Amino acid sequence: MREPHGAIADDVAVDGRVFRVVRSEPAAATRTFLLVHGIGMSHRYLRRMHTELARTDAVVSIDLPGFGGTPTPDGDLDVVAMAAAIAGLLDRLGLRDVIAVGHSMGSQWVVEVALQRPDLITLTVAMGPVADDRHRTAFAQARALAVDMFGESPRANWLVLTDYLRCGIPWYSRQLRHMLAYPLDERVRSLSQPLLVLRGARDPVAGGAWCRRLAAAAPDAAVAEISRGFHVVQDRSSKDAADAIRAFVAARTPPVPRVSR
């Protein structure tokens, strides 16, 4: 699969950990979106959303260490440590005032980055956030994902399968343990930035009640649902998902004052 038109892809090492960075920077862009994949995945299943957002804004999609074919780090990285590594990457890239969008476990990572480094993140989007308290075991997660497969497109299922194979069982298993242990519903209470909780209306992994509880726990949050969307909502409904994010950003961003001449 090709990268989005005009995007530049590079591998960037930060403290010995390798990230893959895919960047699109339209000349007229005034804001930057960071797209972070979920457990086992890579930036590939975010490409359609990347392309949609890059029509008007700068977009940076990343593959985290150990995912998407990047080298598996030595030792272990829980959610807190991975978030610190992402913050280090943003520092290396010179990015500030980022709108951080995470899918599935990526929601945990971007929320944690926003908590650790509020100087880097202006708004956070939790897309299909985990782990729903109805599915907070490995078996329940696997069962919900199996149900979700029947609603996803063959293309999305192929991306999930091949990325899981590239990730490998050992690294996936270590990250799954951290995903199930991370208290996202507690951590969002401390966010100083606005939070959008975005889900497909038919997502069996991130249920509607769970997403509403997440938004209710955060100081400044909203919920958006994409009709007919499943867990990988950003693939089949990339434009609708991008439009929902843009609308939230517009509602939470102060207007730029006019300069008198």
C-alpha positions as CSV (number, residue, x, y, z in Angstrom):
1,M,0.0,0.0,0.0
2,R,1.2,3.4,-0.8
3,E,1.6,6.3,1.6
4,P,-0.9,9.2,1.3
5,H,-0.1,11.5,-1.7
6,G,2.8,13.8,-0.9
7,A,3.6,12.2,2.5
8,I,7.2,11.7,3.6
9,A,8.0,8.5,5.6
10,D,11.1,8.2,7.8
11,D,12.4,6.0,10.6
12,V,13.4,8.1,13.7
13,A,15.3,6.8,16.6
14,V,14.7,8.3,20.1
15,D,16.7,7.0,23.0
16,G,17.4,3.8,21.0
17,R,13.8,3.2,20.1
18,V,12.7,3.3,16.5
19,F,9.5,5.1,15.3
20,R,8.3,5.2,11.8
21,V,7.0,8.7,11.0
22,V,4.7,9.5,8.1
23,R,4.2,13.3,7.6
24,S,2.0,15.4,5.4
25,E,2.4,19.2,5.6
26,P,0.1,21.2,3.3
27,A,1.5,24.7,2.7
28,A,-1.6,26.4,4.2
29,A,-1.8,24.2,7.3
30,T,-2.2,26.0,10.6
31,R,-2.5,23.0,13.0
32,T,-1.0,19.5,13.3
33,F,-2.8,16.2,14.0
34,L,-0.9,13.2,15.5
35,L,-2.4,9.8,14.6
36,V,-1.5,6.9,16.9
37,H,-2.5,3.3,16.1
38,G,-3.8,0.6,18.5
39,I,-2.3,-2.6,19.9
40,G,-0.8,-4.8,17.3
41,M,-1.4,-2.3,14.5
42,S,0.5,0.3,12.4
43,H,-0.2,3.5,10.6
44,R,-1.5,1.6,7.6
45,Y,-5.1,1.4,8.9
46,L,-5.1,5.1,9.6
47,R,-4.1,6.1,6.1
48,R,-7.6,7.0,4.9
49,M,-8.0,9.3,7.9
50,H,-4.5,10.7,7.4
51,T,-5.5,11.5,3.8
52,E,-8.8,13.2,4.8
53,L,-7.2,15.4,7.5
54,A,-4.2,16.2,5.3
55,R,-6.5,18.0,2.9
56,T,-6.4,21.0,5.2
57,D,-4.0,20.3,8.0
58,A,-0.5,18.9,8.8
59,V,-0.7,15.2,9.8
60,V,1.8,13.0,11.5
61,S,1.1,9.2,11.6
62,I,3.5,7.0,13.6
63,D,4.4,3.4,14.1
64,L,5.4,2.9,17.7
65,P,8.4,0.8,18.6
66,G,7.7,-2.9,18.1
67,F,4.8,-2.3,15.8
68,G,4.5,-2.1,12.0
69,G,7.8,-3.9,11.5
70,T,9.8,-1.5,13.7
71,P,12.4,-3.2,16.0
72,T,11.0,-4.5,19.2
73,P,12.6,-2.6,22.1
74,D,14.7,-4.2,24.7
75,G,12.8,-4.6,28.0
76,D,9.2,-3.6,28.4
77,L,7.2,-0.4,27.9
78,D,4.0,0.1,29.8
79,V,1.5,2.8,28.9
80,V,3.3,5.4,30.9
81,A,6.7,4.6,29.4
82,M,5.3,4.4,25.9
83,A,3.7,7.8,26.3
84,A,7.0,9.3,27.5
85,A,8.6,7.8,24.4
86,I,6.0,9.5,22.2
87,A,6.6,12.8,24.0
88,G,10.3,12.4,23.3
89,L,9.5,11.9,19.6
90,L,7.4,15.0,19.5
91,D,10.3,16.9,21.1
92,R,12.7,15.5,18.5
93,L,10.3,16.5,15.6
94,G,9.9,20.0,17.2
95,L,6.1,19.6,17.3
96,R,3.9,21.6,19.7
97,D,0.2,22.3,20.0
98,V,-0.6,18.9,18.6
99,I,-4.2,17.5,18.3
100,A,-3.5,13.9,19.4
101,V,-5.8,11.2,17.9
102,G,-5.5,7.6,19.2
103,H,-7.4,4.5,18.1
104,S,-8.2,1.7,20.5
105,M,-5.1,1.3,22.8
106,G,-3.7,4.4,21.0
107,S,-6.4,6.3,23.1
108,Q,-4.6,5.3,26.2
109,W,-1.2,6.4,24.9
110,V,-2.4,9.8,23.7
111,V,-4.3,10.5,26.9
112,E,-1.2,9.7,28.9
113,V,1.0,11.9,26.7
114,A,-1.5,14.8,27.3
115,L,-1.3,14.2,31.0
116,Q,2.5,14.0,31.1
117,R,3.2,16.8,28.7
118,P,0.3,19.3,28.5
119,D,2.7,21.7,26.7
120,L,2.6,19.4,23.7
121,I,-1.1,18.5,23.3
122,T,-4.0,20.9,22.9
123,L,-6.8,18.5,22.3
124,T,-7.1,14.7,22.6
125,V,-9.3,12.3,20.6
126,A,-10.0,8.8,21.9
127,M,-11.3,6.8,19.0
128,G,-12.8,3.4,19.9
129,P,-11.2,3.6,23.4
130,V,-10.3,0.6,25.4
131,A,-10.6,-1.2,27.7
132,D,-14.4,-1.1,28.1
133,D,-15.1,-2.4,31.6
134,R,-17.4,-5.1,30.1
135,H,-14.3,-6.4,28.2
136,R,-11.5,-6.0,30.6
137,T,-10.1,-9.5,30.2
138,A,-8.0,-11.0,27.4
139,F,-10.8,-13.5,26.6
140,A,-13.5,-10.8,26.5
141,Q,-11.4,-8.6,24.3
142,A,-10.8,-11.4,21.9
143,R,-14.5,-12.2,21.7
144,A,-15.4,-8.6,21.1
145,L,-12.8,-8.3,18.3
146,A,-14.1,-11.5,16.7
147,V,-17.6,-10.1,16.6
148,D,-16.2,-6.9,15.1
149,M,-14.6,-8.7,12.2
150,F,-18.0,-9.5,10.8
151,G,-18.8,-5.8,10.5
152,E,-15.5,-4.7,9.1
153,S,-14.5,-4.6,5.4
154,P,-12.3,-7.3,4.0
155,R,-9.6,-4.6,3.5
156,A,-9.7,-3.6,7.2
157,N,-9.6,-7.3,8.4
158,W,-6.6,-7.9,6.1
159,L,-4.8,-4.9,7.6
160,V,-5.5,-6.1,11.1
161,L,-4.4,-9.7,10.4
162,T,-1.1,-8.8,8.6
163,D,-0.2,-6.1,11.2
164,Y,-0.8,-8.6,14.1
165,L,1.5,-11.0,12.3
166,R,4.2,-8.3,12.0
167,C,3.9,-7.4,15.6
168,G,4.2,-11.0,16.9
169,I,2.7,-12.8,19.8
170,P,5.4,-11.9,22.5
171,W,5.2,-8.1,22.1
172,Y,1.5,-8.1,21.6
173,S,1.0,-10.2,24.8
174,R,3.1,-7.8,26.8
175,Q,1.2,-4.8,25.5
176,L,-2.1,-6.5,26.1
177,R,-1.3,-6.9,29.8
178,H,-0.6,-3.1,30.0
179,M,-3.7,-2.3,28.0
180,L,-6.0,-4.2,30.3
181,A,-4.4,-2.7,33.4
182,Y,-4.4,1.0,32.4
183,P,-7.3,2.8,34.1
184,L,-8.3,5.1,31.3
185,D,-11.6,6.0,33.0
186,E,-9.6,7.3,36.0
187,R,-6.9,9.0,34.0
188,V,-9.2,11.2,31.9
189,R,-10.4,12.9,35.1
190,S,-7.0,14.7,35.3
191,L,-7.0,16.0,31.7
192,S,-6.5,19.7,31.3
193,Q,-7.3,19.6,27.5
194,P,-10.6,18.9,25.8
195,L,-11.4,15.3,25.0
196,L,-13.5,13.9,22.1
197,V,-14.6,10.3,22.6
198,L,-15.3,9.0,19.0
199,R,-16.8,5.6,18.2
200,G,-18.6,3.7,15.5
201,A,-22.2,3.2,16.5
202,R,-21.9,-0.5,16.0
203,D,-18.5,-1.0,17.7
204,P,-18.7,-4.1,20.0
205,V,-15.3,-3.3,21.5
206,A,-15.9,0.3,22.7
207,G,-19.5,0.3,23.8
208,G,-21.7,3.3,23.9
209,A,-22.3,3.3,27.6
210,W,-18.5,3.0,28.3
211,C,-17.7,5.9,25.9
212,R,-20.3,8.1,27.6
213,R,-18.9,7.3,31.0
214,L,-15.4,8.2,29.8
215,A,-16.7,11.6,28.5
216,A,-18.6,12.2,31.7
217,A,-15.5,11.6,33.8
218,A,-13.3,14.1,31.9
219,P,-13.5,17.8,32.8
220,D,-14.3,18.9,29.2
221,A,-15.4,16.2,26.8
222,A,-18.0,15.2,24.2
223,V,-19.0,12.0,22.5
224,A,-19.5,11.5,18.7
225,E,-20.9,8.4,17.1
226,I,-20.5,7.5,13.4
227,S,-23.5,5.7,12.1
228,R,-22.9,2.2,10.7
229,G,-19.3,2.4,11.9
230,F,-17.6,-0.5,13.7
231,H,-14.3,-0.6,15.7
232,V,-12.1,0.4,12.8
233,V,-14.4,3.4,12.1
234,Q,-11.6,5.5,10.6
235,D,-11.2,3.1,7.7
236,R,-14.6,2.7,6.2
237,S,-16.0,6.0,7.5
238,S,-12.8,8.1,7.3
239,K,-14.5,11.3,6.1
240,D,-17.2,11.2,8.6
241,A,-14.7,10.5,11.4
242,A,-12.4,13.3,10.2
243,D,-15.4,15.7,10.0
244,A,-16.4,14.9,13.5
245,I,-12.9,15.6,14.8
246,R,-12.7,18.9,12.9
247,A,-16.1,20.0,14.3
248,F,-14.9,19.3,17.8
249,V,-11.7,21.1,17.3
250,A,-13.5,24.1,15.8
251,A,-15.9,24.2,18.8
252,R,-13.0,24.1,21.3
253,T,-10.6,26.4,19.6
254,P,-10.8,30.1,20.2
255,P,-11.2,32.2,17.1
256,V,-8.2,33.9,15.8
257,P,-8.6,37.7,16.6
258,R,-8.7,40.0,13.6
259,V,-5.8,42.4,13.2
260,S,-6.9,46.0,12.7
261,R,-5.2,47.8,9.8
